[in-house]
Amino acid sequence: MQIEDLKNCVYLDTETTGLDDDANVIEIAIVDCDGNELVNTLINPPEMIPEEATAIHGITDSMVSKAPLLSDVYEKIIEAVKGKTLVIYNAEYDLKYLKEMVHAPKEIYCCMSKYAEYRGEKGYRGDWRWQKLINAAADCGYVMRGTHRALEDSLACRAVWEFMVKDGKPHCGPYLDELAWKDYRKDIEVIEDYFDLALTGLIARKQESGAVINMSGVEELVKTKEKIVERIEASLKFKLYDNENIDRFNSFENHRYVVSMRGRFGSPDSVSLEDIPF
């Protein structure tokens, strides 16, 4: 994204009744490239607001009792993002409650994941560690006037995004590409977790039985995992970026590796000591 592209950006944030998929939006805000409010309203949800949610954002049942329903403001939401570059801090979270509007923007970016890459702090899985919005904003020179209210969070997201773009980042693809890649990563994580569980269990049982552990066998198993993961990642990258529509492709080929592996080794907690040579 170039600096001149910022003029087409809008920034969205929501507050909800919880973190589960069945939670409901109770506040939404959208601001434009200049920080002007396009949408800023409380939402009356079809459920009571749990105390633990109120403790985070401060929104109570009495505050939303006369607010509009989400369906009443959907047209205004879609109008605000239509044809725009929509930027959200933790896009996956907000979009799961706003599925009816994902077709309206020109493209969608997750500011949180892009800032994680920009900051460059590695997570325990080797990916980029996510940062809290208040910390990201402070790093970019924006002091938030409170947190967990939709308008202030959307303004903070705008500040972080503009800071990165003006600094020449982010340089990677939009959120919909990234979302597809994240789904593909699930296949890889299944394999990684499977091998790790199998390996840990086998070593533990070898130790309990007093048997000698053949480290060359352990290394062979680890290399096998790495080769499978490498092969799948190469396949995923090719298909992801070769697909003109960036659509989710059929992951049968990837699941085939998992099925084949389970056919050979069984489930991680039922692998016999004779199944792997160490």
C-alpha positions as CSV (number, residue, x, y, z in Angstrom):
1,M,0.0,0.0,0.0
2,Q,1.2,3.5,-0.9
3,I,0.7,6.7,1.1
4,E,-1.8,8.0,-1.5
5,D,-3.9,4.9,-0.9
6,L,-4.6,6.0,2.6
7,K,-7.3,8.4,1.4
8,N,-9.5,5.4,0.5
9,C,-9.1,3.7,3.9
10,V,-11.8,3.4,6.6
11,Y,-11.3,2.0,10.1
12,L,-13.8,-0.1,12.0
13,D,-14.1,-1.4,15.6
14,T,-16.8,-3.2,17.6
15,E,-17.5,-4.0,21.2
16,T,-19.4,-7.2,22.0
17,T,-21.2,-9.2,24.7
18,G,-18.3,-11.7,24.8
19,L,-15.6,-13.4,22.8
20,D,-17.6,-16.5,21.6
21,D,-18.9,-16.9,18.1
22,D,-22.4,-16.5,19.3
23,A,-21.7,-13.1,21.1
24,N,-23.4,-10.0,19.8
25,V,-22.3,-6.5,18.8
26,I,-23.2,-3.8,21.3
27,E,-21.2,-0.9,19.8
28,I,-19.7,-0.2,16.4
29,A,-17.7,2.7,15.0
30,I,-16.2,3.5,11.6
31,V,-14.0,6.5,10.9
32,D,-12.6,7.7,7.6
33,C,-9.1,8.6,6.6
34,D,-9.3,11.9,8.4
35,G,-10.7,10.5,11.6
36,N,-14.3,11.7,10.9
37,E,-17.1,9.5,12.2
38,L,-19.0,7.6,9.6
39,V,-20.7,5.3,12.1
40,N,-20.6,5.6,15.9
41,T,-23.5,4.0,17.8
42,L,-24.4,1.7,20.6
43,I,-26.3,-1.4,19.5
44,N,-29.1,-3.1,21.4
45,P,-28.2,-6.8,21.5
46,P,-30.7,-9.7,21.8
47,E,-29.2,-10.7,25.1
48,M,-28.2,-9.2,28.5
49,I,-24.6,-7.9,28.6
50,P,-22.6,-10.2,30.9
51,E,-20.9,-8.5,33.9
52,E,-17.5,-9.7,32.7
53,A,-18.0,-7.9,29.4
54,T,-19.1,-4.7,31.0
55,A,-16.0,-4.9,33.2
56,I,-13.9,-4.6,30.0
57,H,-15.7,-1.9,28.0
58,G,-18.0,-0.3,30.6
59,I,-21.1,-0.7,28.4
60,T,-24.2,-1.6,30.4
61,D,-27.7,-2.9,29.6
62,S,-29.2,0.5,30.5
63,M,-26.9,2.2,28.0
64,V,-28.0,0.1,25.1
65,S,-31.7,-0.2,26.0
66,K,-32.8,2.5,23.6
67,A,-30.1,1.9,21.0
68,P,-30.9,0.6,17.5
69,L,-30.6,-3.1,16.5
70,L,-27.7,-4.1,14.5
71,S,-30.0,-4.8,11.5
72,D,-31.2,-1.2,11.7
73,V,-27.7,0.2,11.1
74,Y,-26.5,-2.4,8.6
75,E,-27.3,-0.2,5.6
76,K,-25.3,2.6,7.1
77,I,-22.4,0.3,7.8
78,I,-22.3,-1.1,4.3
79,E,-22.5,2.4,2.9
80,A,-19.5,3.5,5.0
81,V,-17.3,0.6,3.8
82,K,-18.5,0.1,0.3
83,G,-15.6,0.2,-2.2
84,K,-13.2,1.2,0.5
85,T,-10.1,-0.4,2.0
86,L,-11.3,-1.5,5.3
87,V,-8.8,-1.8,8.1
88,I,-9.5,-3.5,11.4
89,Y,-7.4,-4.3,14.4
90,N,-8.0,-8.0,14.8
91,A,-10.1,-8.3,11.7
92,E,-11.0,-12.0,12.3
93,Y,-12.7,-11.1,15.5
94,D,-14.9,-8.2,14.3
95,L,-15.8,-9.8,10.9
96,K,-17.3,-12.9,12.5
97,Y,-20.0,-10.7,13.8
98,L,-20.4,-8.7,10.6
99,K,-20.5,-11.4,8.0
100,E,-23.2,-9.7,5.9
101,M,-20.9,-6.8,5.0
102,V,-17.7,-8.5,4.0
103,H,-18.6,-8.2,0.4
104,A,-18.9,-4.5,0.5
105,P,-15.2,-3.2,0.9
106,K,-12.8,-3.2,-1.9
107,E,-10.3,-5.1,0.3
108,I,-9.8,-5.8,4.0
109,Y,-6.6,-5.6,6.1
110,C,-6.0,-6.8,9.6
111,C,-4.0,-4.1,11.2
112,M,-3.1,-6.3,14.2
113,S,-1.4,-9.0,12.1
114,K,0.4,-6.4,9.9
115,Y,1.7,-4.5,13.0
116,A,2.9,-7.8,14.5
117,E,5.0,-8.4,11.3
118,Y,6.1,-4.7,11.4
119,R,7.2,-5.0,15.0
120,G,9.0,-8.3,14.2
121,E,8.7,-10.0,17.6
122,K,8.6,-13.7,17.2
123,G,6.0,-15.8,18.9
124,Y,6.5,-19.3,20.3
125,R,5.4,-21.0,17.1
126,G,7.8,-18.9,15.0
127,D,5.1,-16.5,13.8
128,W,4.7,-12.8,14.6
129,R,3.6,-12.0,18.1
130,W,0.3,-10.0,18.3
131,Q,0.4,-6.8,20.2
132,K,-2.3,-5.1,22.2
133,L,-3.8,-2.1,20.4
134,I,-2.9,0.3,23.3
135,N,0.7,-0.8,23.0
136,A,0.8,-0.6,19.3
137,A,-0.7,2.9,19.3
138,A,1.8,4.1,21.9
139,D,4.7,2.7,19.9
140,C,3.3,4.7,16.9
141,G,3.0,7.9,18.9
142,Y,-0.7,7.8,19.5
143,V,-1.9,8.1,23.1
144,M,-5.3,6.5,23.6
145,R,-8.0,8.2,25.7
146,G,-9.2,4.9,27.1
147,T,-9.6,1.5,25.6
148,H,-12.3,-0.9,24.6
149,R,-14.7,1.6,23.2
150,A,-15.3,1.4,19.5
151,L,-14.7,5.0,18.4
152,E,-11.4,5.4,20.3
153,D,-10.2,1.9,19.2
154,S,-11.0,2.7,15.5
155,L,-9.1,6.0,15.8
156,A,-6.1,4.2,17.4
157,C,-6.2,1.6,14.6
158,R,-6.1,4.5,12.0
159,A,-3.0,5.9,13.8
160,V,-1.2,2.6,13.8
161,W,-2.0,1.9,10.1
162,E,-1.0,5.3,8.9
163,F,2.2,5.1,10.8
164,M,3.1,1.8,9.2
165,V,2.1,2.9,5.7
166,K,4.1,6.1,5.9
167,D,7.1,4.1,7.0
168,G,6.8,1.9,3.9
169,K,4.8,-0.9,5.5
170,P,2.9,-3.2,5.3
171,H,4.1,-4.7,2.1
172,C,2.1,-8.0,2.2
173,G,-1.3,-8.9,0.9
174,P,-4.7,-8.0,2.2
175,Y,-6.6,-9.8,4.9
176,L,-8.7,-12.0,2.7
177,D,-5.5,-13.5,1.3
178,E,-4.1,-13.8,4.8
179,L,-7.3,-15.4,6.1
180,A,-7.1,-18.1,3.5
181,W,-3.5,-18.8,4.4
182,K,-4.4,-19.0,8.1
183,D,-7.0,-21.7,7.2
184,Y,-4.4,-23.6,5.3
185,R,-2.0,-23.4,8.2
186,K,-4.5,-25.4,10.2
187,D,-3.6,-28.5,8.2
188,I,0.1,-27.9,9.0
189,E,-0.6,-27.3,12.7
190,V,-2.5,-30.6,12.8
191,I,0.6,-32.4,11.5
192,E,3.0,-30.6,13.7
193,D,0.9,-31.2,16.8
194,Y,0.4,-34.9,15.8
195,F,4.1,-35.6,15.5
196,D,4.9,-33.7,18.7
197,L,2.3,-35.6,20.7
198,A,3.4,-38.9,19.2
199,L,7.1,-38.2,19.8
200,T,6.5,-37.0,23.4
201,G,4.3,-40.1,24.2
202,L,6.8,-42.5,22.7
203,I,9.7,-41.1,24.5
204,A,7.9,-41.1,27.8
205,R,6.9,-44.8,27.5
206,K,10.4,-45.7,26.4
207,Q,11.7,-44.1,29.6
208,E,9.0,-45.8,31.8
209,S,9.9,-49.2,30.4
210,G,13.6,-48.5,30.9
211,A,14.3,-49.0,27.2
212,V,17.2,-47.2,25.5
213,I,16.1,-44.4,23.2
214,N,17.7,-44.4,19.8
215,M,18.3,-40.7,19.1
216,S,18.8,-41.4,15.4
217,G,15.2,-42.6,15.3
218,V,14.0,-39.5,17.1
219,E,15.9,-37.4,14.5
220,E,14.4,-39.4,11.7
221,L,10.9,-38.7,13.0
222,V,11.5,-35.0,13.3
223,K,13.0,-34.8,9.8
224,T,9.9,-36.7,8.5
225,K,7.7,-34.1,10.1
226,E,9.7,-31.2,8.6
227,K,9.6,-32.7,5.1
228,I,5.9,-33.1,5.2
229,V,5.3,-29.6,6.5
230,E,7.7,-28.2,3.9
231,R,5.9,-30.0,1.1
232,I,2.5,-28.8,2.2
233,E,3.7,-25.2,2.7
234,A,5.1,-25.2,-0.8
235,S,1.8,-26.6,-2.2
236,L,-0.3,-24.1,-0.3
237,K,1.8,-21.1,-1.3
238,F,1.7,-22.1,-5.0
239,K,-2.1,-22.6,-5.0
240,L,-2.8,-19.6,-2.8
241,Y,-1.0,-17.1,-5.0
242,D,-1.7,-18.8,-8.3
243,N,-5.4,-18.7,-7.7
244,E,-6.8,-15.6,-9.4
245,N,-9.8,-15.3,-7.1
246,I,-7.8,-16.1,-3.9
247,D,-10.5,-18.6,-3.2
248,R,-10.2,-21.4,-0.7
249,F,-9.0,-24.4,-2.6
250,N,-9.9,-28.0,-1.9
251,S,-7.6,-29.1,0.9
252,F,-8.1,-32.8,0.2
253,E,-4.5,-33.2,-0.9
254,N,-3.3,-31.8,2.5
255,H,-5.7,-33.9,4.5
256,R,-4.4,-36.9,2.6
257,Y,-1.1,-36.6,4.4
258,V,-2.8,-36.6,7.8
259,V,-5.0,-39.6,6.9
260,S,-2.0,-41.5,5.5
261,M,0.0,-40.7,8.6
262,R,-2.7,-41.8,11.0
263,G,-3.1,-45.0,8.9
264,R,0.5,-45.8,9.6
265,F,0.8,-44.6,13.2
266,G,-2.7,-44.5,14.6
267,S,-3.8,-41.7,16.9
268,P,-1.0,-39.9,18.9
269,D,-2.0,-41.5,22.2
270,S,-2.3,-45.1,20.8
271,V,1.0,-45.4,19.0
272,S,2.8,-48.6,19.9
273,L,6.5,-48.7,20.7
274,E,7.2,-50.8,17.7
275,D,5.6,-48.4,15.2
276,I,8.6,-46.1,15.0
277,P,12.2,-47.2,14.9
278,F,13.8,-45.9,18.0
